[in-house]
Amino acid sequence: MDTAEKIIYKDLSYKVTGLALEVHNELGCGFLEKVYENALMLLLDREKYLPDNKPRRMCTFRVEL
């Protein structure tokens, strides 16, 4: 039995993995984990994969150059 046959929610797993890769491709590397988490939460909300549509509080960052 290969790995693909062991995945319980295959379609959902592939979709979430795809969204995580989309976040990483868009943001690149070097951010704190929370930045990636917030971006992934926004994509999950956009794709209607979250259980409710309540607004979520996201932290903000200020970049000083």
DSSP file (Angstrom, degrees, kcal/mol; ACC not computed):
  #  RESIDUE AA STRUCTURE BP1 BP2  ACC     N-H-->O    O-->H-N    N-H-->O    O-->H-N    TCO  KAPPA ALPHA  PHI   PSI    X-CA   Y-CA   Z-CA
    1    1 A M              0   0    0      0, 0.0     2,-0.1     0, 0.0     5,-0.0   0.000 360.0 360.0 360.0 124.2    0.0    0.0    0.0
    2    2 A D    >>  -     0   0    0      1,-0.1     3,-0.7     0, 0.0     4,-0.6  -0.314 360.0 -97.7 -87.9 176.2    1.6    3.3   -1.0
    3    3 A T  H >> S+     0   0    0      1,-0.2     3,-1.2     2,-0.2     4,-0.7   0.867 118.3  60.2 -62.5 -39.8    1.2    6.7    0.7
    4    4 A A  H >4 S+     0   0    0      1,-0.3     3,-0.5     2,-0.2    -1,-0.2   0.818 102.4  53.4 -62.1 -30.6   -1.6    8.0   -1.5
    5    5 A E  H <4 S+     0   0    0     -3,-0.7    -1,-0.3     1,-0.2    -2,-0.2   0.692 103.4  57.5 -77.4 -17.5   -3.8    5.1   -0.5
    6    6 A K  H << S+     0   0    0     -3,-1.2     2,-0.4    -4,-0.6    -1,-0.2   0.611  78.6 105.9 -86.7 -13.8   -3.4    5.9    3.2
    7    7 A I    <<  -     0   0    0     -4,-0.7     3,-0.5    -3,-0.5    -3,-0.0  -0.548  54.7-162.7 -72.7 123.7   -4.6    9.4    2.9
    8    8 A I  S    S+     0   0    0     -2,-0.4     2,-0.8     1,-0.3    -1,-0.2   0.967  85.9  28.7 -74.0 -54.5   -8.1    9.6    4.5
    9    9 A Y  S  > S+     0   0    0      1,-0.2     4,-2.8     2,-0.1    -1,-0.3  -0.666  76.3 168.3-107.1  74.7   -9.4   12.9    3.0
   10   10 A K  H  > S+     0   0    0     -2,-0.8     4,-2.5    -3,-0.5     5,-0.2   0.904  71.7  46.0 -59.4 -50.0   -7.4   12.8   -0.2
   11   11 A D  H  > S+     0   0    0      1,-0.2     4,-2.1     2,-0.2    -1,-0.2   0.923 116.7  44.8 -61.8 -45.6   -9.1   15.7   -2.1
   12   12 A L  H  > S+     0   0    0      2,-0.2     4,-2.6     1,-0.2     5,-0.2   0.904 112.6  52.1 -65.0 -41.2   -9.1   18.0    1.0
   13   13 A S  H  X S+     0   0    0     -4,-2.8     4,-2.3     1,-0.2    -2,-0.2   0.915 111.2  46.4 -62.0 -44.0   -5.5   17.1    1.8
   14   14 A Y  H  X S+     0   0    0     -4,-2.5     4,-2.3    -5,-0.2    -1,-0.2   0.877 112.6  50.7 -67.2 -37.3   -4.3   17.9   -1.7
   15   15 A K  H  X S+     0   0    0     -4,-2.1     4,-2.2    -5,-0.2    -2,-0.2   0.932 112.3  45.4 -66.4 -45.4   -6.3   21.2   -1.8
   16   16 A V  H  X S+     0   0    0     -4,-2.6     4,-2.3     2,-0.2    -2,-0.2   0.903 113.5  50.2 -65.6 -41.1   -4.9   22.4    1.6
   17   17 A T  H  X S+     0   0    0     -4,-2.3     4,-2.3    -5,-0.2    -1,-0.2   0.911 110.1  51.2 -62.7 -41.5   -1.4   21.4    0.5
   18   18 A G  H  X S+     0   0    0     -4,-2.3     4,-2.0     1,-0.2    -2,-0.2   0.892 109.9  49.0 -61.9 -40.5   -1.8   23.3   -2.8
   19   19 A L  H  X S+     0   0    0     -4,-2.2     4,-2.2     2,-0.2    -1,-0.2   0.885 109.7  52.1 -67.0 -38.2   -3.0   26.4   -0.9
   20   20 A A  H  X S+     0   0    0     -4,-2.3     4,-2.2     1,-0.2    -2,-0.2   0.903 110.8  47.6 -64.3 -40.3    0.0   26.2    1.4
   21   21 A L  H  X S+     0   0    0     -4,-2.3     4,-2.7     2,-0.2    -1,-0.2   0.859 108.6  55.1 -68.0 -34.5    2.3   26.0   -1.6
   22   22 A E  H  X S+     0   0    0     -4,-2.0     4,-2.0     2,-0.2    -2,-0.2   0.911 108.5  48.7 -62.6 -42.2    0.5   28.9   -3.1
   23   23 A V  H  X S+     0   0    0     -4,-2.2     4,-2.8     2,-0.2     5,-0.4   0.939 112.8  47.4 -61.5 -47.7    1.2   31.0    0.0
   24   24 A H  H  X S+     0   0    0     -4,-2.2     4,-2.6     1,-0.2    -2,-0.2   0.900 111.6  50.0 -63.9 -40.9    4.9   30.0    0.0
   25   25 A N  H  < S+     0   0    0     -4,-2.7    -1,-0.2     1,-0.2    -2,-0.2   0.868 115.3  44.2 -65.0 -35.6    5.3   30.8   -3.7
   26   26 A E  H  < S+     0   0    0     -4,-2.0    -2,-0.2    -5,-0.2    -1,-0.2   0.920 125.1  30.1 -75.3 -44.6    3.7   34.2   -3.2
   27   27 A L  H  < S-     0   0    0     -4,-2.8    -2,-0.2     1,-0.2    -3,-0.2   0.776  92.5-155.8 -88.7 -27.6    5.5   35.2    0.0
   28   28 A G     <  -     0   0    0     -4,-2.6     3,-0.3    -5,-0.4     2,-0.2  -0.411  36.6 -48.7  78.8-163.6    8.8   33.4   -0.5
   29   29 A C  S    S+     0   0    0      1,-0.1     3,-0.1    -2,-0.1    -5,-0.0  -0.626  99.6  63.7-105.9 165.6   10.9   32.5    2.5
   30   30 A G        +     0   0    0      1,-0.4     2,-0.2    -2,-0.2    -1,-0.1   0.352  69.4 114.2 109.3  -4.9   12.1   34.5    5.5
   31   31 A F  S    S-     0   0    0     -3,-0.3    -1,-0.4     1,-0.1     2,-0.1  -0.518  72.3 -94.8 -92.9 164.3    8.9   35.4    7.3
   32   32 A L    >>  -     0   0    0     -2,-0.2     4,-1.1     1,-0.1     3,-1.1  -0.398  38.5-109.9 -69.8 156.0    7.7   34.3   10.7
   33   33 A E  H 3> S+     0   0    0      1,-0.3     4,-2.4     2,-0.2     5,-0.2   0.828 116.2  63.7 -58.4 -33.5    5.4   31.3   10.8
   34   34 A K  H 3> S+     0   0    0      1,-0.2     4,-2.6     2,-0.2    -1,-0.3   0.840  97.4  56.2 -62.3 -34.0    2.5   33.5   11.9
   35   35 A V  H <> S+     0   0    0     -3,-1.1     4,-2.2     2,-0.2    -1,-0.2   0.934 110.3  44.1 -63.8 -45.8    2.7   35.4    8.6
   36   36 A Y  H  X S+     0   0    0     -4,-1.1     4,-2.5     2,-0.2    -2,-0.2   0.884 112.5  53.3 -65.6 -38.8    2.3   32.2    6.6
   37   37 A E  H  X S+     0   0    0     -4,-2.4     4,-2.5     2,-0.2    -2,-0.2   0.928 109.7  47.4 -61.5 -46.1   -0.5   31.1    8.9
   38   38 A N  H  X S+     0   0    0     -4,-2.6     4,-2.0     2,-0.2    -2,-0.2   0.909 112.6  48.9 -63.2 -42.4   -2.4   34.3    8.4
   39   39 A A  H  X S+     0   0    0     -4,-2.2     4,-2.0     1,-0.2    -1,-0.2   0.908 112.1  48.7 -64.2 -41.4   -2.0   34.1    4.7
   40   40 A L  H  X S+     0   0    0     -4,-2.5     4,-2.8     1,-0.2    -2,-0.2   0.892 108.7  53.7 -65.7 -39.3   -3.2   30.5    4.6
   41   41 A M  H  X S+     0   0    0     -4,-2.5     4,-2.2     2,-0.2    -1,-0.2   0.892 107.5  51.4 -61.7 -39.2   -6.2   31.3    6.8
   42   42 A L  H  X S+     0   0    0     -4,-2.0     4,-2.4     2,-0.2    -1,-0.2   0.916 112.0  46.1 -64.3 -42.2   -7.2   34.0    4.3
   43   43 A L  H  X S+     0   0    0     -4,-2.0     4,-2.4     2,-0.2    -2,-0.2   0.908 111.9  50.8 -66.9 -41.1   -7.0   31.5    1.4
   44   44 A L  H  <>S+     0   0    0     -4,-2.8     5,-3.0     1,-0.2     6,-0.6   0.881 112.0  48.1 -62.9 -37.1   -8.9   28.9    3.3
   45   45 A D  H ><5S+     0   0    0     -4,-2.2     3,-1.1     3,-0.2    -2,-0.2   0.908 110.8  50.8 -67.9 -42.3  -11.6   31.5    4.1
   46   46 A R  H 3<5S+     0   0    0     -4,-2.4    -2,-0.2     1,-0.3    -1,-0.2   0.883 112.1  46.8 -62.0 -39.1  -11.7   32.6    0.4
   47   47 A E  T 3<5S-     0   0    0     -4,-2.4    -1,-0.3    -5,-0.1    -2,-0.2   0.392 114.2-118.7 -85.6   3.3  -12.1   28.9   -0.7
   48   48 A K  T < 5S+     0   0    0     -3,-1.1    -3,-0.2    -4,-0.2    -2,-0.1   0.858  74.0 130.5  62.9  39.0  -14.8   28.3    2.0
   49   49 A Y      < +     0   0    0     -5,-3.0    -4,-0.2    -6,-0.1    -5,-0.1   0.411  45.6  91.8 -98.9   0.1  -12.8   25.6    3.8
   50   50 A L  S    S-     0   0    0     -6,-0.6    -9,-0.0    -5,-0.1     0, 0.0  -0.706  83.4-122.2 -94.5 149.8  -13.3   27.2    7.2
   51   51 A P  S    S+     0   0    0      0, 0.0     2,-0.3     0, 0.0    -1,-0.1   0.760  90.1  17.1 -65.9 -26.0  -16.3   26.1    9.3
   52   52 A D        -     0   0    0      2,-0.1    -2,-0.1     0, 0.0    -4,-0.0  -0.907  67.6-128.1-139.8 168.6  -17.8   29.6    9.7
   53   53 A N        +     0   0    0     -2,-0.3     3,-0.1    -5,-0.0    -8,-0.0  -0.025  55.1 140.5-109.2  29.7  -17.5   33.0    8.0
   54   54 A K        -     0   0    0      1,-0.1    -2,-0.1     0, 0.0     2,-0.0  -0.463  63.4 -98.8 -69.3 143.2  -16.8   35.0   11.1
   55   55 A P        -     0   0    0      0, 0.0     2,-0.4     0, 0.0    -1,-0.1  -0.375  39.4-142.2 -61.9 141.1  -14.2   37.8   10.6
   56   56 A R        -     0   0    0     -3,-0.1     2,-0.6    -2,-0.0    -3,-0.0  -0.874  10.4-123.1-109.8 139.1  -10.9   36.7   11.9
   57   57 A R        -     0   0    0     -2,-0.4     2,-0.4     0, 0.0     0, 0.0  -0.687  30.7-168.4 -81.5 121.6   -8.5   39.0   13.6
   58   58 A M        -     0   0    0     -2,-0.6     2,-0.1   -20,-0.0     0, 0.0  -0.879  19.9-121.4-111.1 143.0   -5.2   39.1   11.8
   59   59 A C        -     0   0    0     -2,-0.4     2,-0.3   -25,-0.1   -21,-0.0  -0.465  26.0-139.3 -78.1 156.0   -2.0   40.6   13.2
   60   60 A T        -     0   0    0     -2,-0.1     2,-0.4     2,-0.0    -1,-0.0  -0.863   9.0-153.7-117.4 152.1   -0.4   43.4   11.3
   61   61 A F        -     0   0    0     -2,-0.3     2,-0.5   -26,-0.0     0, 0.0  -0.942   4.2-149.2-123.8 146.6    3.3   44.0   10.7
   62   62 A R        -     0   0    0     -2,-0.4     2,-0.5     2,-0.0    -2,-0.0  -0.968  11.8-148.5-116.2 127.8    5.1   47.2   10.0
   63   63 A V        -     0   0    0     -2,-0.5     2,-0.6     2,-0.0    -2,-0.0  -0.834   7.8-161.9 -97.8 126.7    8.2   47.1    7.8
   64   64 A E              0   0    0     -2,-0.5    -2,-0.0     1,-0.1     0, 0.0  -0.935 360.0 360.0-109.5 119.4   10.8   49.7    8.6
   65   65 A L              0   0    0     -2,-0.6    -1,-0.1     0, 0.0    -2,-0.0   0.415 360.0 360.0-100.6 360.0   13.3   50.3    5.8
